[in-house]
Amino acid sequence: MRPVLYLSTAIALRWAEMRDVKERDRGDSPVPTAVIILGMVVIAMAVTTFIFTMTNAWLDDIPDPADPVGGNPPVVGP
């Protein structure tokens, strides 16, 4: 029973310390966080666009197959 009493007293004391106005940690403003996230989104979109463009250019350089089905001779004339 003694550990439970000790733990509850420690929690109550810590809770009282955290509620004290002098001990409050307000943290950072949400504006810099939003700006950082927005910058990361812009960079991610730029990288994605670059990769998409490079991939499409690479795929356009691949020649079309002459006979995609295979085994069928090309039709020449009517």
C-alpha positions in Angstrom: 0.0 0.0 0.0 2.9 2.3 0.7 4.0 2.5 -3.0 0.5 3.5 -4.1 0.5 6.2 -1.4 3.9 7.4 -2.6 3.0 7.4 -6.2 -0.3 9.2 -5.7 1.5 11.9 -3.6 4.2 12.3 -6.2 1.6 12.7 -9.0 -0.4 15.2 -6.9 2.7 17.3 -6.2 3.8 17.2 -9.8 0.3 18.2 -11.0 0.3 21.1 -8.6 3.7 22.2 -9.9 2.6 22.0 -13.5 -0.5 24.1 -12.8 1.6 26.9 -11.3 1.6 30.0 -13.6 5.3 30.4 -13.2 6.1 26.9 -14.4 3.9 26.9 -17.5 5.6 26.3 -20.8 3.7 28.0 -23.5 5.7 26.5 -26.3 6.2 28.0 -29.8 3.7 29.9 -31.9 1.9 27.7 -34.4 2.8 30.2 -37.2 6.4 29.1 -37.7 5.3 25.4 -37.6 2.7 26.1 -40.3 5.3 28.0 -42.4 7.8 25.1 -42.1 5.1 22.5 -43.1 4.1 24.7 -46.1 7.7 24.9 -47.2 8.0 21.1 -47.0 4.9 20.7 -49.0 6.1 23.0 -51.7 9.4 21.2 -51.9 7.7 17.8 -52.0 5.5 19.0 -54.9 8.5 20.4 -56.8 10.3 17.1 -56.4 7.3 15.1 -57.4 6.7 17.3 -60.5 10.4 17.0 -61.5 10.3 13.2 -61.2 7.0 13.0 -63.1 8.4 15.1 -65.9 11.7 13.2 -66.1 9.8 9.9 -66.1 7.4 11.0 -68.9 10.4 12.2 -71.0 12.1 8.8 -70.4 9.0 6.9 -71.4 8.5 9.0 -74.5 12.1 8.1 -75.6 11.2 4.4 -75.7 10.3 3.4 -79.2 6.9 1.8 -80.0 7.1 -1.9 -80.7 6.8 -2.8 -84.4 4.6 -5.8 -83.7 3.1 -5.7 -80.2 1.1 -9.0 -80.6 4.0 -11.0 -82.0 4.0 -13.5 -84.9 1.7 -11.5 -87.2 3.4 -10.2 -90.3 2.6 -6.5 -91.1 -0.2 -6.1 -93.7 1.1 -4.5 -96.9 -1.4 -3.3 -99.4 -5.2 -4.1 -99.8 
